[in-house]
Amino acid sequence: MTYRRAVIPALVGGLLFTLLLWWAGASAEALQLRGSTSVFDVDSVNELRRWLMPWSYDSSVALPSDGSADAGTGGDTRYASLYSTAMQIRFVAVFAFFLAGTLLLLRRIPPTRGRTPATLLALWAWAPVSATLAVTVSAPWLIASRPHSSYRVLTQLAGVIASSGPVPVFAGLLTALLTVLVARVCAKGAEPLPRRDVPARPARLAASVGTAVVALSLVVLSYQSAAAWIQTTFSGAGLLSEPGDLLRQWLLLGAWAGPSTAPLGHWLLYRAADGLLLGVVWWSLRLLPGLLTRTTVPAMAVGTVCATVLGLFASQVLHMAIDDTAAVWGPVHVFSALGSGVPAALTFGVTAGLAAFVTLRLAGDREPMPSSVVPA
């Protein structure tokens, strides 16, 4: 699919995703109404407010990432102006990141010749990634809009990055559906690009290497003692003090300890969720080279990030089935963890994609292209 054909669905998707997030943020004020607790219980209202605050323009009701009651922007015009600037940057950035990723994905995984489900899943996974990148880019302005913003800057930064929440996941699913529909319409009349026949051995080897990179985060770094070492070893100084929370945010895909801390059956269920994540990553990487119209470094990197995020989704859905938080905190809390772990998925997804690409090349996959197919 040429960029000329891909730009229209990418623009439609970027605009829809941005508008959905803006609408979600604008809806946060409704949770301040007195009757909101008659529809939801108090805990569910607070949880919904936490979901919506990262996308709200109203600084008077915005909550900081740690969930305290004051965003520190309502009483001072300068703080309110900085907050408004942060949100403007956030929405422009989320549009730009989603547009760029969608262009690449539609170009390399067009919704034709049996690729439509893969395109849909990749676009859905890219939505929370673009939201996380946008939150990260706008974080300095948001932190500066708070009083005492120079205190534990890196800890505040980690909290802001982790605040994007489940809203981009739900908005991303609707956006992916519409984007794929528009892309299929735009692809009509174009010369279909055949799917590549990638040799099984290089594809499996590349998938195994990429999955091993992801397992480094999920299995090794996320173990309790390793995570504690990351948290406490790097102390920093001045504005860069206490970087442990930020490092954990970008390096750890999960958290686990030995079975001594929980019943064995329960512990095995949670480890099954981790195994499901790795299984989704391996199978996605096994299919990815054959789905791509051309196996390039950016396509493999972005595709592997999306595969890792999809693995996170699968793991988190299994956690929902295991946990009993709905009975304690209300039904809204069931989805609270959805979309978490995206920064680490971005870090190790890119690394795993690069490793898988190099492995493919070293294993002998030289990507022969039909003479009739000319890249646009």
C-alpha positions as CSV (number, residue, x, y, z in Angstrom):
1,M,0.0,0.0,0.0
2,T,1.5,3.3,-1.1
3,Y,1.8,6.2,1.3
4,R,-0.6,8.2,-1.0
5,R,-3.3,5.6,-0.3
6,A,-2.3,5.1,3.4
7,V,-2.4,8.8,4.3
8,I,-6.2,9.1,4.2
9,P,-7.0,6.3,6.6
10,A,-4.1,7.4,8.8
11,L,-5.4,10.9,9.0
12,V,-8.9,9.6,9.8
13,G,-7.6,7.4,12.5
14,G,-5.4,10.0,14.0
15,L,-8.2,12.6,14.2
16,L,-10.7,10.0,15.6
17,F,-8.3,8.8,18.2
18,T,-7.4,12.4,19.3
19,L,-11.1,13.4,19.4
20,L,-12.0,10.3,21.5
21,L,-9.3,11.1,24.0
22,W,-10.4,14.8,24.1
23,W,-14.0,13.7,24.6
24,A,-13.0,11.4,27.4
25,G,-11.1,14.2,29.1
26,A,-14.0,16.6,28.7
27,S,-16.3,14.0,30.4
28,A,-14.2,14.1,33.6
29,E,-16.2,17.1,34.8
30,A,-19.4,15.0,34.8
31,L,-17.8,12.9,37.6
32,Q,-17.8,16.0,39.8
33,L,-21.6,16.2,39.7
34,R,-23.4,15.2,42.8
35,G,-25.4,12.5,41.1
36,S,-22.4,10.6,39.9
37,T,-22.2,8.5,43.0
38,S,-25.8,7.4,42.6
39,V,-24.8,5.7,39.3
40,F,-21.4,4.4,40.4
41,D,-20.1,3.7,43.9
42,V,-17.5,6.1,45.3
43,D,-14.6,3.9,44.5
44,S,-15.6,3.4,40.9
45,V,-16.1,7.2,40.5
46,N,-12.6,7.9,41.8
47,E,-11.2,5.2,39.5
48,L,-13.0,6.6,36.5
49,R,-11.7,10.1,37.4
50,R,-8.2,8.7,37.5
51,W,-8.7,7.2,34.0
52,L,-10.0,10.5,32.5
53,M,-7.8,13.1,34.2
54,P,-4.7,12.6,32.0
55,W,-6.8,13.8,29.0
56,S,-8.7,16.6,30.8
57,Y,-8.1,20.3,29.9
58,D,-9.7,21.5,33.1
59,S,-6.8,22.1,35.5
60,S,-9.2,22.7,38.4
61,V,-10.3,19.0,38.5
62,A,-7.1,17.4,37.2
63,L,-5.4,15.0,39.6
64,P,-1.7,14.4,39.7
65,S,-0.5,10.9,38.9
66,D,-0.2,9.9,42.6
67,G,-4.0,10.3,43.0
68,S,-3.9,13.2,45.5
69,A,-6.7,15.8,45.6
70,D,-5.0,18.9,44.2
71,A,-3.3,19.2,40.8
72,G,-1.6,22.4,42.0
73,T,-2.8,24.4,39.0
74,G,-6.1,25.9,40.0
75,G,-4.9,28.7,42.2
76,D,-2.3,30.4,40.0
77,T,-2.8,31.7,36.5
78,R,0.8,30.8,35.6
79,Y,0.3,27.2,36.7
80,A,-3.0,27.0,34.8
81,S,-1.3,28.4,31.7
82,L,1.5,25.8,31.9
83,Y,-1.1,23.0,32.4
84,S,-3.0,24.2,29.3
85,T,0.3,24.2,27.3
86,A,1.0,20.7,28.5
87,M,-2.4,19.5,27.3
88,Q,-2.0,21.2,23.9
89,I,1.3,19.5,23.4
90,R,-0.1,16.2,24.6
91,F,-3.0,16.2,22.0
92,V,-0.8,17.4,19.2
93,A,1.8,14.7,20.0
94,V,-0.8,11.9,20.3
95,F,-2.1,12.8,16.8
96,A,1.4,13.0,15.4
97,F,2.6,9.7,16.9
98,F,-0.6,7.8,16.0
99,L,-0.4,9.2,12.4
100,A,3.2,8.3,12.0
101,G,2.8,4.7,13.3
102,T,-0.4,4.1,11.3
103,L,1.2,5.3,8.1
104,L,4.1,2.8,8.6
105,L,1.8,-0.1,9.6
106,L,-0.7,0.5,6.7
107,R,2.3,0.7,4.3
108,R,3.9,-2.5,5.5
109,I,0.8,-4.5,6.7
110,P,-2.0,-3.4,4.3
111,P,-5.4,-4.8,5.0
112,T,-5.4,-7.0,1.9
113,R,-4.7,-10.7,1.1
114,G,-5.6,-12.0,4.5
115,R,-3.7,-9.3,6.4
116,T,-6.8,-7.5,7.7
117,P,-6.8,-9.1,11.2
118,A,-3.1,-8.4,11.7
119,T,-3.6,-4.8,10.6
120,L,-6.4,-4.4,13.0
121,L,-4.5,-5.8,15.9
122,A,-1.4,-3.8,15.1
123,L,-3.3,-0.5,14.9
124,W,-5.1,-1.3,18.2
125,A,-1.8,-2.0,19.9
126,W,-0.2,1.1,18.5
127,A,-2.9,3.4,20.1
128,P,-1.7,3.0,23.8
129,V,1.9,3.3,22.5
130,S,1.2,6.6,20.9
131,A,-0.7,7.8,24.0
132,T,2.3,6.9,26.2
133,L,4.7,8.7,23.9
134,A,2.5,11.8,23.9
135,V,2.2,11.7,27.7
136,T,6.0,11.4,27.9
137,V,6.6,14.3,25.6
138,S,4.2,16.6,27.5
139,A,5.3,15.5,30.9
140,P,7.9,18.4,31.5
141,W,5.2,21.0,31.1
142,L,2.7,19.1,33.3
143,I,5.3,18.7,36.1
144,A,6.2,22.4,35.8
145,S,2.5,23.3,36.3
146,R,2.6,21.9,39.8
147,P,4.0,23.7,42.9
148,H,7.2,22.2,44.2
149,S,7.8,20.7,40.7
150,S,11.5,20.5,41.3
151,Y,11.0,18.0,44.1
152,R,11.8,14.4,43.0
153,V,11.5,15.2,39.3
154,L,12.2,11.7,38.0
155,T,9.7,10.2,40.4
156,Q,7.0,12.7,39.2
157,L,8.0,11.9,35.6
158,A,7.5,8.2,36.2
159,G,4.1,8.9,37.6
160,V,3.0,11.0,34.7
161,I,4.2,8.5,32.1
162,A,2.2,5.7,33.9
163,S,-1.0,7.8,34.0
164,S,-2.3,7.3,30.4
165,G,-4.5,4.5,31.7
166,P,-7.0,2.2,30.0
167,V,-8.8,5.0,28.0
168,P,-6.4,4.8,25.0
169,V,-6.9,1.0,24.9
170,F,-10.7,1.4,24.5
171,A,-10.4,4.4,22.2
172,G,-7.7,2.6,20.2
173,L,-10.0,-0.4,19.5
174,L,-12.7,1.8,18.0
175,T,-10.2,3.8,16.0
176,A,-8.5,0.7,14.6
177,L,-11.8,-0.7,13.4
178,L,-12.7,2.5,11.5
179,T,-9.1,3.0,10.2
180,V,-9.0,-0.5,8.7
181,L,-12.4,0.0,7.1
182,V,-11.3,3.3,5.4
183,A,-7.9,1.6,4.5
184,R,-9.7,-1.2,2.7
185,V,-11.8,1.3,0.7
186,C,-8.6,3.2,-0.2
187,A,-6.8,0.0,-1.2
188,K,-9.4,-0.9,-3.9
189,G,-8.0,-0.7,-7.3
190,A,-4.4,-1.0,-6.1
191,E,-2.1,-3.8,-7.3
192,P,-2.2,-6.4,-4.5
193,L,1.1,-7.2,-2.9
194,P,1.6,-10.9,-2.5
195,R,2.5,-12.3,0.9
196,R,6.1,-13.4,1.2
197,D,7.0,-17.0,1.7
198,V,9.5,-16.8,4.6
199,P,11.5,-20.0,5.3
200,A,10.4,-21.6,8.5
201,R,13.8,-21.9,10.1
202,P,14.8,-18.2,9.9
203,A,11.3,-17.1,11.0
204,R,11.3,-19.4,14.0
205,L,14.8,-18.5,15.0
206,A,14.1,-14.7,14.7
207,A,10.9,-15.2,16.7
208,S,12.8,-17.1,19.4
209,V,15.5,-14.4,19.6
210,G,13.0,-11.6,19.8
211,T,11.0,-13.4,22.5
212,A,14.1,-14.0,24.5
213,V,14.8,-10.3,24.6
214,V,11.2,-9.7,25.9
215,A,11.7,-12.5,28.4
216,L,14.7,-10.7,29.7
217,S,12.4,-8.0,31.0
218,L,9.5,-10.2,32.0
219,V,11.4,-13.0,33.7
220,V,14.8,-11.7,34.7
221,L,14.4,-8.0,35.4
222,S,10.9,-8.3,36.8
223,Y,11.8,-10.8,39.5
224,Q,11.4,-9.2,42.9
225,S,15.1,-9.1,43.9
226,A,16.2,-7.8,40.5
227,A,13.5,-5.1,40.5
228,A,14.5,-4.1,44.0
229,W,18.1,-3.8,42.8
230,I,17.1,-1.5,40.0
231,Q,15.0,0.6,42.4
232,T,17.7,1.1,45.0
233,T,21.1,0.9,43.2
234,F,20.9,4.0,41.1
235,S,20.6,7.0,43.4
236,G,21.4,10.0,41.2
237,A,21.8,13.5,42.6
238,G,20.0,16.8,42.5
239,L,17.1,17.0,40.0
240,L,18.1,13.5,38.8
241,S,17.9,11.9,42.2
242,E,15.8,8.7,42.8
243,P,15.5,7.4,39.2
244,G,14.4,4.0,40.4
245,D,10.7,4.5,39.6
246,L,11.5,5.8,36.1
247,L,13.8,2.9,35.4
248,R,11.3,0.4,36.5
249,Q,8.7,2.0,34.3
250,W,10.8,1.6,31.2
251,L,12.5,-1.7,32.0
252,L,9.9,-4.0,33.8
253,L,7.1,-5.7,31.9
254,G,5.8,-7.3,35.1
255,A,6.5,-8.2,38.7
256,W,6.8,-11.6,40.3
257,A,8.3,-13.5,43.2
258,G,8.7,-17.1,44.3
259,P,5.7,-19.3,45.2
260,S,6.4,-18.9,48.9
261,T,4.5,-15.6,48.9
262,A,1.2,-17.1,47.6
263,P,-0.6,-20.4,47.3
264,L,1.0,-22.6,44.6
265,G,-2.1,-22.8,42.4
266,H,-2.6,-19.1,42.4
267,W,1.1,-18.5,41.7
268,L,1.0,-20.9,38.7
269,L,-2.0,-19.1,37.3
270,Y,-0.1,-15.8,37.3
271,R,2.9,-17.4,35.7
272,A,0.5,-18.8,33.1
273,A,-0.4,-15.2,32.3
274,D,3.3,-14.4,31.8
275,G,3.7,-17.5,29.6
276,L,0.7,-16.3,27.6
277,L,2.5,-12.9,27.0
278,L,5.6,-14.7,25.7
279,G,3.5,-17.0,23.6
280,V,1.7,-14.2,21.9
281,V,5.0,-12.4,21.2
282,W,6.6,-15.5,19.8
283,W,3.7,-16.4,17.5
284,S,3.4,-12.7,16.3
285,L,7.1,-12.6,15.5
286,R,6.8,-15.9,13.7
287,L,4.1,-14.5,11.4
288,L,5.4,-10.9,11.2
289,P,8.0,-11.3,8.4
290,G,5.5,-13.0,6.1
291,L,2.9,-10.3,6.8
292,L,5.2,-7.4,5.9
293,T,5.3,-6.3,2.3
294,R,9.0,-5.6,3.0
295,T,11.0,-6.6,6.0
296,T,12.7,-3.3,7.1
297,V,14.1,-2.2,10.4
298,P,11.3,0.3,11.2
299,A,8.6,-2.2,10.3
300,M,10.2,-5.0,12.4
301,A,10.7,-2.6,15.3
302,V,7.2,-1.1,15.3
303,G,5.6,-4.6,14.6
304,T,7.4,-6.1,17.5
305,V,6.3,-3.3,19.8
306,C,2.8,-4.0,18.8
307,A,3.3,-7.7,19.3
308,T,4.6,-7.0,22.8
309,V,1.6,-4.8,23.6
310,L,-0.8,-7.4,22.4
311,G,0.9,-9.9,24.6
312,L,0.4,-7.5,27.5
313,F,-3.3,-7.2,26.6
314,A,-3.6,-11.0,26.6
315,S,-1.8,-11.3,30.0
316,Q,-3.9,-8.5,31.5
317,V,-7.2,-10.0,30.4
318,L,-6.2,-13.3,32.0
319,H,-5.3,-11.4,35.2
320,M,-8.9,-10.0,35.1
321,A,-10.3,-13.5,35.1
322,I,-8.0,-14.5,38.0
323,D,-8.4,-11.5,40.2
324,D,-11.4,-10.9,42.5
325,T,-11.0,-7.1,42.7
326,A,-14.5,-6.5,41.2
327,A,-16.1,-7.9,44.4
328,V,-14.0,-5.6,46.6
329,W,-13.5,-2.4,44.6
330,G,-16.3,-2.5,42.1
331,P,-16.4,-3.5,38.4
332,V,-14.5,-0.5,37.1
333,H,-11.3,-1.7,38.9
334,V,-11.3,-4.9,36.8
335,F,-9.9,-2.9,33.9
336,S,-7.6,-0.7,35.9
337,A,-4.4,-2.5,34.9
338,L,-5.3,-2.6,31.2
339,G,-2.7,-0.6,29.2
340,S,0.0,-0.7,31.9
341,G,3.5,-1.8,31.0
342,V,3.5,0.0,27.7
343,P,6.8,2.0,28.3
344,A,8.7,-1.3,28.9
345,A,6.9,-2.9,25.9
346,L,8.2,0.0,23.9
347,T,11.8,-0.3,25.2
348,F,12.1,-4.1,24.8
349,G,9.8,-4.3,21.7
350,V,12.2,-2.1,19.7
351,T,15.2,-4.0,21.0
352,A,13.5,-7.4,20.2
353,G,12.5,-6.1,16.8
354,L,16.1,-5.1,15.9
355,A,17.4,-8.5,17.2
356,A,14.8,-10.4,15.2
357,F,15.7,-8.4,12.1
358,V,19.4,-9.1,12.4
359,T,18.6,-12.8,13.1
360,L,16.5,-13.0,9.9
361,R,19.3,-11.6,7.9
362,L,22.0,-13.8,9.4
363,A,19.8,-16.9,9.0
364,G,19.6,-16.3,5.3
365,D,16.3,-14.6,4.6
366,R,17.3,-12.1,1.9
367,E,13.7,-11.1,1.0
368,P,13.4,-11.9,-2.7
369,M,10.8,-9.6,-4.3
370,P,8.8,-10.3,-7.4
371,S,9.9,-8.3,-10.4
372,S,6.3,-7.0,-10.8
373,V,6.3,-5.4,-7.4
374,V,8.0,-2.1,-7.3
375,P,8.1,-0.3,-4.0
376,A,6.4,3.1,-4.1
